[in-house]
Amino acid sequence: MSQFFQIHPETPQKRLINQAVDILRRGGVIVYPTDSAYAIGC
């Protein structure tokens, strides 16, 4: 199941950061923007 959420770069919500960490801990993959492209975290 795909999920989409935005994390504010200056005032990130702890709940959303924890959600991303949980996805990674369960073996999931996250995609996030960098200064020139998108990156994949696993």
C-alpha positions in Angstrom: 0.0 0.0 0.0 1.4 3.4 -0.9 1.2 6.4 1.4 2.0 10.0 0.6 2.7 12.7 3.2 4.6 15.9 3.3 7.1 16.9 6.0 7.8 20.6 6.4 11.5 21.2 6.0 11.7 23.9 8.7 9.2 22.6 11.2 8.9 18.8 10.7 6.1 17.1 12.5 7.5 14.4 14.9 4.5 12.2 14.1 5.4 12.1 10.4 9.1 11.5 11.1 8.2 8.6 13.3 5.9 7.2 10.6 8.7 7.3 8.1 11.0 5.6 10.6 8.4 2.9 11.2 8.0 2.3 7.4 11.8 1.8 7.2 11.9 -0.5 10.2 9.3 -2.7 8.7 11.4 -3.2 5.6 9.6 -0.5 3.6 10.9 2.0 1.1 10.6 5.8 1.2 11.2 8.3 -1.6 12.3 11.8 -0.7 13.4 14.9 -2.7 17.0 16.1 -2.7 18.3 19.3 -4.2 18.6 17.8 -7.7 16.3 14.7 -7.9 14.5 12.1 -5.8 16.3 9.6 -3.6 15.1 6.2 -2.3 15.6 5.1 1.3 15.4 1.5 2.5 
